[in-house]
């Protein structure tokens, strides 16, 4: 993480540990693919819930989005553009839902009355970590990608990711800095460097990649949204653009 030029802040070890744990969990989920369930054995009685069906029911919106990304990459690697495009479009839909779930926790009190850790900061940081992963994964895949359906589906996923991300960041930075917003300060400050890194990646792509017209248009729009995110983050948490 790039923390240069950040103002000194009082360390909060307990909160920092919770945030780091959340980010590690988001990365660990990257290999999860949603399982499928089998049909009932007999028409006369329902099959008891299987381990797979219970796991699917317990999956979080973020884990479902992660599974869609994993599946899309696998299908692309296998040379199945139609299936890959469908999975990238599923990624866009599931990212919407994951963002809605994270935003819904902003401002919520701790689930445990004995805890002083609200659920919002951890959820937001895990979501931002996933958004960054989507960006850094999909942008390089657009290089020499000529399949129209695949390019459009990846553009759709990038668009939804960054529209939702900017909306979530806007909600967080609007919180009172001396009130609920203070719970987000350490974690958000720690990820300031991810936004300039994304801009640099996209600039490299625009100047060196072999792109279709749709791919170039998608990267140009994505870059503009990353610039907005970078400005919002710097305005609230310090640093230089």
MILO-290461 format. One record per residue: residue in three letters; x, y, z of N, C-alpha, C in turn. Coordinates in Angstrom, 3 decimals. Atoms other than C-alpha are relative to their C-alpha. Layout:
REC   resn       n_c1       n_c2       n_c3      ca_c1      ca_c2      ca_c3       c_c1       c_c2       c_c3
REC    ALA          X          Y          Z          X          Y          Z          X          Y          Z
...
This chain:
REC   resn       n_c1       n_c2       n_c3      ca_c1      ca_c2      ca_c3       c_c1       c_c2       c_c3
REC    UNK      0.828     -1.204      0.000      0.000      0.000      0.000      0.867      1.261      0.000
REC    UNK     -0.760     -1.245      0.058      1.209      3.481     -0.752     -0.555      0.958      1.026
REC    UNK      0.460     -0.900     -1.053      0.974      5.632      2.323      0.837      1.253      0.070
REC    UNK     -0.826     -1.209     -0.003      3.395      8.412      1.307     -0.869      1.223      0.091
REC    UNK      0.630     -1.317     -0.128      2.397     11.951      2.165     -1.268     -0.040      0.831
REC    UNK      1.188      0.059     -0.836     -0.249     10.781      4.607      0.267      0.685      1.336
REC    UNK     -0.164     -0.613     -1.316     -0.805     12.805      7.776      0.049     -1.075      1.061
REC    UNK     -0.109      0.964     -1.087      0.039     11.075     11.060     -1.348     -0.221      0.640
REC    UNK      1.242      0.315     -0.669     -2.882      9.261     12.601      0.270     -0.925      1.162
REC    UNK     -0.142      0.869     -1.151     -3.305      7.559     15.912     -0.264     -1.426     -0.414
REC    UNK      0.164      1.397      0.397     -2.881      3.788     15.477     -1.134     -0.629      0.776
REC    UNK      1.067      0.736     -0.648     -5.842      1.587     16.195      0.212     -1.470     -0.309
REC    UNK     -0.377      1.371      0.338     -4.428     -1.970     16.346     -1.183     -0.934     -0.178
REC    UNK      1.117      0.939      0.068     -7.731     -3.726     16.981     -0.741      0.166     -1.301
REC    UNK      0.731     -0.262      1.234     -9.508     -2.032     14.074      0.825     -0.409     -1.205
REC    UNK     -0.856      0.340      1.139     -6.507     -2.479     11.748      0.034     -1.501     -0.199
REC    UNK     -0.020      1.448      0.102     -6.422     -6.197     12.532     -1.270     -0.520     -0.635
REC    UNK      1.267      0.440      0.582    -10.092     -6.565     11.690     -0.049      0.285     -1.480
REC    UNK      0.011     -0.375      1.417     -9.653     -4.730      8.382      0.891     -0.917     -0.809
REC    UNK     -0.926      0.863      0.724     -6.603     -6.759      7.368     -0.577     -1.391     -0.143
REC    UNK      0.627      1.315      0.077     -8.414     -9.946      8.216     -1.054     -0.056     -1.063
REC    UNK      1.043     -0.044      1.018    -11.279     -8.847      5.992      0.572     -0.056     -1.397
REC    UNK     -0.612     -0.016      1.329     -8.989     -8.150      3.042      0.555     -1.371     -0.355
REC    UNK     -0.518      1.340      0.244     -7.283    -11.548      3.442     -1.127     -0.939     -0.386
REC    UNK      1.142      0.841      0.327    -10.714    -13.197      3.412     -0.446      0.225     -1.435
REC    UNK      0.436     -0.290      1.373    -11.609    -11.377      0.145      0.913     -0.657     -1.012
REC    UNK     -0.944      0.617      0.921     -8.419    -12.634     -1.525     -0.162     -1.507     -0.003
REC    UNK      0.144      1.445     -0.095     -8.961    -16.185     -0.232     -1.193     -0.508     -0.760
REC    UNK      1.218      0.403      0.694    -12.398    -16.258     -1.856      0.183     -0.090     -1.511
REC    UNK     -0.168     -0.096      1.448    -10.864    -15.756     -5.337     -0.054     -1.353     -0.699
REC    UNK      0.038      1.303      0.643    -10.713    -19.527     -5.943     -1.330     -0.713      0.109
REC    UNK      1.280      0.663     -0.235    -14.334    -20.276     -5.020     -0.874      0.018     -1.231
REC    UNK      0.970      0.079      1.089    -16.725    -21.484     -7.705     -1.273     -0.566      0.574
REC    UNK      1.261      0.415     -0.591    -20.403    -21.815     -6.784     -0.335     -1.425     -0.431
REC    UNK      0.288      1.382      0.341    -21.329    -25.510     -6.586     -1.390     -0.160     -0.586
REC    UNK      1.323      0.295      0.523    -24.271    -27.079     -8.364     -0.636     -1.079      0.844
REC    UNK      0.698      0.998     -0.784    -26.940    -29.254     -6.765     -0.644     -1.011     -0.935
REC    UNK      0.584      1.055      0.811    -28.363    -32.539     -8.023     -1.500     -0.057      0.191
REC    UNK      1.446      0.123     -0.088    -31.997    -33.397     -8.682     -0.376     -0.985      1.087
REC    UNK      0.476      0.922     -1.030    -34.122    -35.288     -6.188      0.061     -1.430     -0.518
REC    UNK     -0.088      1.394      0.382    -33.682    -39.081     -6.188     -1.385     -0.585     -0.307
REC    UNK      1.314      0.609      0.124    -37.371    -39.871     -5.862     -1.068      1.061     -0.138
REC    UNK      1.073     -0.981      0.133    -40.537    -38.048     -6.986     -0.893      0.038      1.227
REC    UNK      0.907      0.059     -1.137    -42.228    -39.094     -3.740      0.497      0.751      1.216
REC    UNK     -0.496     -0.736     -1.155    -39.969    -37.362     -1.253      1.168      0.873     -0.407
REC    UNK     -1.057     -0.965      0.322    -37.667    -34.388     -1.318      1.332     -0.512      0.500
REC    UNK     -1.343      0.351     -0.433    -33.950    -34.977     -1.151      0.454      0.956      1.088
REC    UNK     -0.496     -0.889     -1.065    -32.456    -33.657      2.108      1.069      0.935     -0.550
REC    UNK     -1.016     -0.947      0.488    -30.239    -30.583      1.637      1.385     -0.618      0.037
REC    UNK     -1.362      0.506      0.062    -26.750    -31.554      0.528      0.969      1.046      0.522
REC    UNK     -1.026     -0.950     -0.434    -23.512    -30.000      1.695      0.162      1.107     -1.014
REC    UNK     -0.158     -1.000      1.052    -23.238    -28.249     -1.680     -1.123      1.028      0.025
REC    UNK      1.120     -0.939      0.005    -26.743    -26.770     -1.480      0.051      0.914      1.208
REC    UNK     -0.120     -0.844     -1.189    -26.143    -25.545      2.062      1.081      1.053     -0.200
REC    UNK     -1.087     -0.952      0.255    -22.864    -23.939      0.976     -0.462      1.100     -0.945
REC    UNK      0.487     -0.998      0.952    -24.588    -22.219     -1.953     -0.934      0.985      0.682
REC    UNK      0.948     -0.873     -0.696    -27.327    -20.883      0.318      0.719      0.969      0.920
REC    UNK     -0.733     -0.843     -0.946    -24.740    -19.508      2.735      0.956      0.960     -0.682
REC    UNK     -0.949     -0.852      0.720    -22.665    -17.825      0.019     -0.408      1.463      0.104
REC    UNK      0.264     -1.425     -0.082    -22.358    -14.072      0.351     -0.024      0.611     -1.400
REC    UNK     -0.036     -0.650      1.323    -22.945    -11.625     -2.530      1.418      0.171     -0.536
REC    UNK     -1.371     -0.180      0.466    -19.200    -10.963     -2.648      0.609     -1.326     -0.450
REC    UNK     -0.549      1.298      0.419    -18.322    -14.669     -2.808     -0.601     -0.441     -1.326
REC    UNK      0.615      0.339      1.289    -20.810    -15.103     -5.670      0.651      0.801     -1.135
REC    UNK     -0.687     -0.812      1.009    -19.168    -12.228     -7.552      1.392     -0.563     -0.270
REC    UNK     -1.326      0.592      0.148    -15.773    -13.799     -6.912     -0.060     -1.282     -0.816
REC    UNK      0.165      1.241      0.753    -17.036    -17.127     -8.235     -0.239      0.280     -1.474
REC    UNK      0.260     -0.358      1.399    -18.294    -15.439    -11.406      1.290      0.416     -0.701
REC    UNK     -1.279     -0.405      0.581    -14.884    -13.863    -12.010      0.873     -1.221     -0.262
REC    UNK     -0.794      1.215      0.161    -13.152    -17.204    -11.456     -0.485     -0.829     -1.179
REC    UNK      0.564      0.777      1.097    -15.516    -18.959    -13.861      0.272      0.660     -1.349
REC    UNK     -0.244     -0.716      1.261    -15.151    -16.265    -16.532      1.437     -0.197     -0.475
REC    UNK     -1.404      0.178      0.373    -11.373    -16.546    -16.463      0.264     -1.429     -0.457
REC    UNK     -0.195      1.400      0.377    -11.539    -20.337    -16.627     -0.549     -0.272     -1.400
REC    UNK      0.602      0.239      1.310    -13.883    -20.325    -19.623      0.786      0.709     -1.103
REC    UNK     -0.811     -0.712      0.992    -11.765    -17.724    -21.420      1.272     -0.787     -0.301
REC    UNK     -1.229      0.776      0.160     -8.655    -19.830    -20.826     -0.253     -1.275     -0.806
REC    UNK      0.337      1.222      0.737    -10.443    -22.903    -22.227     -0.372      0.271     -1.454
REC    UNK      0.389     -0.330      1.361    -11.328    -21.019    -25.393     -1.488     -0.104     -0.243
REC    UNK      1.467      0.023      0.102    -15.080    -20.839    -24.725     -0.522      1.437      0.104
REC    UNK      0.363     -1.419     -0.091    -15.899    -17.206    -25.604     -1.455      0.248      0.405
REC    UNK      1.398     -0.195     -0.361    -19.672    -17.615    -25.313     -0.222     -0.176      1.486
REC    UNK      0.137      0.248     -1.435    -19.475    -19.109    -21.823      0.741      1.066      0.809
REC    UNK     -0.752     -1.047     -0.696    -16.835    -16.563    -20.822     -0.794      1.298      0.029
REC    UNK      0.807     -1.222      0.062    -19.040    -13.688    -21.978     -1.165     -0.066      0.968
REC    UNK      1.118      0.158     -0.943    -21.985    -15.074    -20.002      0.480      0.161      1.436
REC    UNK     -0.529     -0.101     -1.353    -19.802    -15.348    -16.904      0.416      1.437      0.330
REC    UNK     -0.349     -1.403     -0.254    -18.472    -11.789    -17.287     -1.261      0.844      0.228
REC    UNK      1.251     -0.717     -0.240    -22.052    -10.532    -17.548     -0.581     -0.350      1.367
REC    UNK      0.416      0.385     -1.351    -22.886    -12.532    -14.422      0.831      0.729      1.042
REC    UNK     -0.877     -0.763     -0.897    -19.898    -10.867    -12.781     -0.533      1.414      0.192
REC    UNK      0.538     -1.363     -0.100    -21.399     -7.454    -13.572     -1.232      0.033      0.911
REC    UNK      1.214      0.033     -0.820    -24.753     -8.406    -12.013      0.323     -0.285      1.457
REC    UNK     -0.326      0.379     -1.379    -23.216    -10.010     -8.963      0.809      1.081      0.708
REC    UNK     -0.727     -1.121     -0.598    -20.878     -7.073     -8.430     -0.979      1.078      0.458
REC    UNK      1.052     -0.922     -0.422    -23.947     -4.833     -8.332     -0.566     -0.401      1.355
REC    UNK      0.612      0.484     -1.241    -25.453     -7.009     -5.610      0.970      0.058      1.169
REC    UNK     -1.000     -0.050     -1.068    -22.218     -7.218     -3.639      0.192      1.426      0.490
REC    UNK     -0.110     -1.397     -0.401    -21.918     -3.438     -3.678     -1.211      0.428      0.823
REC    UNK      1.201     -0.361     -0.741    -25.516     -3.051     -2.548      0.062     -0.537      1.422
REC    UNK     -0.121      0.593     -1.329    -24.821     -5.394      0.367      0.993      0.779      0.860
REC    UNK     -1.008     -0.755     -0.760    -21.678     -3.481      1.394     -0.511      1.382      0.379
REC    UNK      0.535     -1.335     -0.280    -23.350     -0.075      1.098     -1.081     -0.069      1.072
REC    UNK      1.050      0.157     -0.997    -26.250     -1.387      3.178      0.528     -0.095      1.417
REC    UNK     -0.593      0.098     -1.337    -23.846     -1.880      6.093      0.624      1.310      0.471
REC    UNK     -0.581     -1.288     -0.392    -22.528      1.693      6.063     -0.911      0.672      1.023
REC    UNK      0.769     -0.654     -1.046    -23.650      3.372      9.259     -0.705     -0.935      0.958
REC    UNK      0.659      0.955     -0.880    -24.934      0.167     10.849      0.813     -0.186      1.288
REC    UNK     -0.719      0.237     -1.256    -24.067     -0.499     14.513      0.607     -1.395      0.019
REC    UNK     -0.578      1.349     -0.107    -21.971     -3.510     15.563     -1.082     -1.042      0.232
REC    UNK      0.967      1.084     -0.202    -23.876     -6.785     15.353      0.101     -0.543      1.419
REC    UNK     -0.233      0.461     -1.374    -22.345     -7.777     18.689     -0.024      1.198      0.934
REC    UNK      0.076     -1.145     -0.918    -23.383     -5.387     21.471      1.262      0.206      0.820
REC    UNK     -1.232     -0.093     -0.793    -20.092     -6.159     23.213      1.161      0.574     -0.816
REC    UNK     -1.079     -0.465      0.881    -18.063     -4.976     20.195     -0.176      1.479     -0.332
REC    UNK      0.071     -1.389      0.460    -17.186     -1.442     19.105      0.370      0.102     -1.480
REC    UNK     -0.358      0.027      1.420    -16.432     -2.531     15.509     -1.257     -0.084     -0.853
REC    UNK      1.165      0.065      0.886    -19.255     -1.600     13.108      0.333     -0.835     -1.233
REC    UNK     -0.265      0.876      1.143    -19.669     -3.875     10.059      0.376      0.748     -1.283
REC    UNK     -0.215     -0.741      1.232    -19.401     -1.105      7.455      1.434      0.062     -0.489
REC    UNK     -1.376     -0.149      0.500    -15.630     -0.477      7.298      0.585     -1.272     -0.595
REC    UNK     -0.539      1.248      0.526    -14.671     -4.123      6.857     -0.643     -0.391     -1.317
REC    UNK      0.713      0.360      1.228    -17.358     -4.704      4.224      0.423      0.891     -1.159
REC    UNK     -0.391     -0.943      1.047    -16.402     -1.589      2.275      1.410     -0.306     -0.496
REC    UNK     -1.373      0.265      0.404    -12.700     -2.437      2.288      0.127     -1.319     -0.771
REC    UNK     -0.016      1.249      0.768    -13.327     -6.008      1.147     -0.549      0.229     -1.408
REC    UNK      0.580     -0.287      1.308    -15.494     -4.679     -1.665      0.977      0.782     -0.863
REC    UNK     -0.985     -0.776      0.752    -12.856     -2.155     -2.695      1.161     -0.879     -0.457
REC    UNK     -1.047      0.929      0.403    -10.266     -4.926     -2.726     -0.424     -0.837     -1.204
REC    UNK      0.514      0.766      1.141    -12.460     -6.946     -5.079     -0.083      0.872     -1.247
REC    UNK      0.072     -0.918      1.146    -13.071     -3.923     -7.319      1.376      0.181     -0.640
REC    UNK     -1.358     -0.163      0.515     -9.327     -3.442     -7.642      0.445     -1.261     -0.741
REC    UNK     -0.358      1.255      0.655     -8.889     -7.119     -8.501     -0.676     -0.107     -1.362
REC    UNK      0.709      0.027      1.286    -11.546     -6.889    -11.225      0.716      0.896     -1.005
REC    UNK     -0.656     -0.952      0.895     -9.795     -3.850    -12.692      1.328     -0.538     -0.508
REC    UNK     -1.342      0.427      0.391     -6.283     -5.263    -12.674     -0.011     -1.338     -0.739
REC    UNK      0.127      1.257      0.735     -7.513     -8.594    -14.055     -0.559      0.221     -1.402
REC    UNK      0.677     -0.166      1.280     -9.792     -7.397    -16.845      0.740      0.919     -0.966
REC    UNK     -0.675     -0.935      0.903     -7.736     -4.501    -18.198      1.035     -0.720     -0.881
REC    UNK     -0.965      0.688      0.875     -4.829     -6.727    -19.409     -0.655     -0.979     -0.976
REC    UNK      0.661      0.970      0.874     -7.295     -9.232    -20.882     -0.552      0.632     -1.275
REC    UNK      0.509     -0.681      1.191     -8.511     -6.613    -23.357      1.052      0.103     -1.107
REC    UNK     -1.063     -0.068      1.000     -5.134     -6.647    -25.108     -0.148     -1.124     -1.019
REC    UNK      0.136      0.947      1.112     -5.546     -8.364    -28.533     -1.272     -0.858      0.096
REC    UNK      1.269      0.716     -0.115     -9.029     -9.504    -27.510     -0.952      0.507     -1.079
REC    UNK      0.796     -0.432      1.147    -11.106     -9.427    -30.688     -1.448     -0.485      0.043
REC    UNK      1.355      0.519     -0.074    -14.205    -11.390    -29.714     -0.980      1.067      0.467
REC    UNK      0.915     -1.096     -0.312    -17.052     -8.876    -29.766     -0.772     -0.248      1.284
REC    UNK      0.785      0.297     -1.194    -19.168    -10.648    -27.143      0.844      0.064      1.260
REC    UNK     -0.880      0.003     -1.179    -16.228    -11.104    -24.781      0.385      1.427      0.374
REC    UNK     -0.391     -1.383     -0.282    -15.064     -7.497    -25.118     -1.157      0.779      0.617
REC    UNK      1.155     -0.731     -0.521    -18.548     -6.139    -24.541     -0.358     -0.442      1.414
REC    UNK      0.327      0.493     -1.343    -19.121     -8.362    -21.519      1.034      0.474      1.024
REC    UNK     -1.022     -0.521     -0.908    -15.790     -7.327    -19.975     -0.200      1.496      0.216
REC    UNK      0.273     -1.432     -0.134    -16.631     -3.687    -20.686     -1.174      0.228      0.947
REC    UNK      1.155     -0.086     -0.893    -19.972     -4.226    -18.946      0.418     -0.204      1.449
REC    UNK     -0.464      0.272     -1.366    -18.241     -5.703    -15.887      0.830      1.157      0.542
REC    UNK     -0.800     -1.146     -0.445    -15.722     -2.851    -15.727     -0.887      1.207      0.293
REC    UNK      0.893     -1.139     -0.178    -18.459     -0.260    -16.120     -0.770     -0.102      1.311
REC    UNK      0.794      0.151     -1.213    -20.654     -1.673    -13.344      0.878      0.075      1.240
REC    UNK     -0.918     -0.033     -1.146    -17.664     -2.147    -11.039      0.340      1.435      0.380
REC    UNK     -0.474     -1.345     -0.309    -16.516      1.463    -11.330     -1.129      0.984      0.286
REC    UNK      1.149     -0.832     -0.358    -19.933      3.096    -11.307     -0.384     -0.250      1.453
REC    UNK      0.370      0.349     -1.372    -20.774      1.217     -8.123      1.081      0.414      0.994
REC    UNK     -1.077     -0.354     -0.928    -17.344      1.805     -6.588     -0.028      1.483      0.314
REC    UNK      0.031     -1.440     -0.254    -17.572      5.557     -7.032     -1.180      0.391      0.870
REC    UNK      1.148     -0.277     -0.844    -21.042      5.550     -5.517      0.263     -0.368      1.449
REC    UNK     -0.310      0.434     -1.360    -19.817      3.625     -2.480      1.006      0.938      0.664
REC    UNK     -0.987     -0.925     -0.556    -16.781      5.864     -2.000     -0.668      1.326      0.365
REC    UNK      0.703     -1.256     -0.280    -19.049      8.920     -2.213     -0.782     -0.083      1.302
REC    UNK      0.755      0.173     -1.237    -21.212      7.511      0.578      0.919      0.050      1.216
REC    UNK     -0.921      0.057     -1.141    -18.221      6.872      2.818      0.602      1.367      0.301
REC    UNK     -0.664     -1.277     -0.247    -16.470     10.215      2.329     -0.987      1.069      0.477
REC    UNK      1.007     -0.955     -0.463    -19.763     12.000      3.059     -0.321     -0.161      1.487
REC    UNK      0.253      0.202     -1.430    -19.844     10.558      6.592      0.731      1.057      0.825
REC    UNK     -0.675     -0.989     -0.849    -18.991     13.002      9.407      1.384     -0.494      0.416
REC    UNK     -1.358      0.483     -0.302    -15.191     12.762      9.804      0.271     -0.180      1.482
REC    UNK     -0.197      0.140     -1.442    -15.422     13.200     13.565     -1.038     -0.941      0.610
REC    UNK      1.013      0.932     -0.471    -18.306     10.721     13.792      0.196     -1.358     -0.639
REC    UNK     -0.063      1.328      0.616    -19.073      7.575     11.781      1.141     -0.115     -1.000
REC    UNK     -1.068      0.044      0.990    -16.488      8.513      9.154      1.347     -0.361      0.573
REC    UNK     -1.293      0.280     -0.617    -13.655      8.115     11.630      0.337     -1.488     -0.030
REC    UNK     -0.243      1.439      0.033    -14.103      4.340     11.560      0.618     -0.458     -1.319
REC    UNK     -0.493      0.375      1.326    -13.099      4.311      7.881      1.383      0.593     -0.300
REC    UNK     -1.184     -0.788      0.349    -10.097      6.651      8.023      1.257     -0.841     -0.207
REC    UNK     -1.240      0.779      0.115     -7.289      4.159      8.651      0.010     -0.889     -1.234
REC    UNK      0.052      0.930      1.125     -8.400      1.576      6.113     -0.004      0.692     -1.343
REC    UNK      0.070     -0.715      1.280     -9.240      4.061      3.370      1.334      0.684     -0.307
REC    UNK     -1.312     -0.619      0.209     -5.942      5.862      3.873      1.017     -1.015     -0.502
REC    UNK     -0.955      1.035      0.379     -4.083      2.593      3.480     -0.086     -0.400     -1.469
REC    UNK      0.148      0.446      1.390     -5.455      1.980     -0.025      0.077      1.153     -1.002
REC    UNK     -0.102     -1.140      0.916     -4.829      5.429     -1.505      0.820     -0.331     -1.250
REC    UNK     -0.890      0.284      1.121     -2.081      4.034     -3.713     -0.604     -0.854     -1.095
REC    UNK      0.569      0.869      1.024     -4.352      1.605     -5.549     -0.579      0.781     -1.171
REC    UNK      0.659     -0.763      1.062     -6.036      4.373     -7.540      1.002      0.551     -1.024
REC    UNK     -1.019     -0.377      0.995     -2.922      5.931     -9.135      0.563     -1.218     -0.742
REC    UNK     -0.503      1.205      0.660     -1.763      2.365     -9.850     -0.951     -0.436     -1.118
REC    UNK      0.972      0.345      1.039     -4.978      1.701    -11.769      0.088      0.964     -1.186
REC    UNK     -0.126     -0.991      1.076     -4.611      4.933    -13.729      1.228     -0.304     -0.857
REC    UNK     -1.224      0.331      0.740     -1.047      3.959    -14.679     -0.202     -1.234     -0.864
REC    UNK      0.272      1.211      0.756     -2.195      0.502    -15.758     -0.838      0.303     -1.241
REC    UNK      0.881     -0.318      1.125     -4.944      1.927    -17.951      0.723      0.868     -1.027
REC    UNK     -0.774     -0.822      0.933     -2.632      4.555    -19.440      0.928     -0.866     -0.852
REC    UNK     -0.867      0.917      0.735     -0.208      1.789    -20.404     -0.813     -0.784     -1.030
REC    UNK      0.859      0.751      0.919     -3.063     -0.181    -21.934     -0.403      0.842     -1.204
REC    UNK      0.447     -0.869      1.087     -4.301      2.766    -23.963      1.137      0.348     -0.967
REC    UNK     -1.119     -0.397      0.852     -0.823      3.539    -25.286      0.713     -1.177     -0.662
REC    UNK     -0.777      1.126      0.535      0.523      0.026    -25.944     -0.821     -1.211     -0.431
REC    UNK      0.776      1.191      0.327     -2.301     -2.532    -26.202     -0.594      0.079     -1.407
REC    UNK      0.765      0.100      1.239     -3.928     -3.721    -29.424     -1.458     -0.166      0.418
REC    UNK      1.365     -0.049     -0.522     -7.561     -2.806    -28.718     -1.019      0.164     -1.115
REC    UNK      1.109     -0.275      0.898    -10.843     -2.963    -30.542     -0.564      1.380      0.361
REC    UNK      0.629     -1.294     -0.299    -12.918      0.223    -30.725     -0.775     -0.071      1.310
REC    UNK      0.764      0.162     -1.239    -15.174     -1.108    -27.965      0.926     -0.116      1.208
REC    UNK     -0.946      0.144     -1.094    -12.186     -2.069    -25.828      0.629      1.324      0.383
REC    UNK     -0.595     -1.314     -0.276    -10.580      1.360    -26.162     -1.016      0.927      0.670
REC    UNK      1.046     -0.827     -0.590    -13.869      3.091    -25.373     -0.234     -0.378      1.461
REC    UNK      0.196      0.465     -1.370    -14.301      0.938    -22.267      1.119      0.466      0.916
REC    UNK     -1.132     -0.417     -0.824    -10.809      1.711    -20.994      0.005      1.509      0.227
REC    UNK      0.058     -1.458     -0.151    -11.267      5.443    -21.611     -1.032      0.386      1.061
REC    UNK      1.041     -0.271     -1.003    -14.497      5.453    -19.593      0.439     -0.446      1.382
REC    UNK     -0.472      0.505     -1.295    -12.945      3.331    -16.857      1.025      0.934      0.597
REC    UNK     -1.019     -0.922     -0.506     -9.980      5.674    -16.578     -0.641      1.248      0.602
REC    UNK      0.668     -1.205     -0.513    -12.281      8.677    -16.143     -0.618     -0.261      1.362
REC    UNK      0.626      0.311     -1.289    -14.081      6.923    -13.302      1.044     -0.225      1.089
REC    UNK     -1.075      0.182     -0.980    -10.831      5.934    -11.602      0.555      1.358      0.440
REC    UNK     -0.463     -1.354     -0.339     -9.703      9.579    -11.755     -0.952      0.641      1.020
REC    UNK      0.979     -0.531     -0.959    -12.935     10.571     -9.977      0.184     -0.657      1.364
REC    UNK     -0.204      0.709     -1.264    -12.377      7.885     -7.330      1.263      0.489      0.702
REC    UNK     -1.266     -0.478     -0.564     -8.792      9.025     -6.831     -0.165      1.383      0.630
REC    UNK      0.225     -1.341     -0.512     -9.930     12.613     -6.369     -0.827     -0.027      1.286
REC    UNK      0.829      0.126     -1.203    -12.608     11.632     -3.848      0.825     -0.502      1.181
REC    UNK     -0.812      0.577     -1.075    -10.159      9.542     -1.840      1.032      0.992      0.513
REC    UNK     -0.999     -0.978     -0.427     -7.446     12.189     -1.808     -0.617      1.168      0.755
REC    UNK      0.664     -1.104     -0.664     -9.896     14.884     -0.838     -0.387     -0.319      1.426
REC    UNK      0.436      0.395     -1.345    -11.038     12.904      2.176      1.130     -0.489      0.881
REC    UNK     -0.991      0.688     -0.823     -7.906     11.078      3.272      1.430      0.429     -0.246
REC    UNK     -1.347     -0.547      0.163     -4.927     13.107      2.081      0.759     -0.632     -1.139
REC    UNK     -0.827      0.516      1.085     -2.115     12.406     -0.340     -0.077      0.896     -1.196
REC    UNK     -0.033     -0.787      1.228     -1.466     13.727     -3.797     -0.521     -0.794     -1.165
REC    UNK      0.580      0.682      1.184     -3.191     12.921     -7.072      1.080     -0.344     -0.997
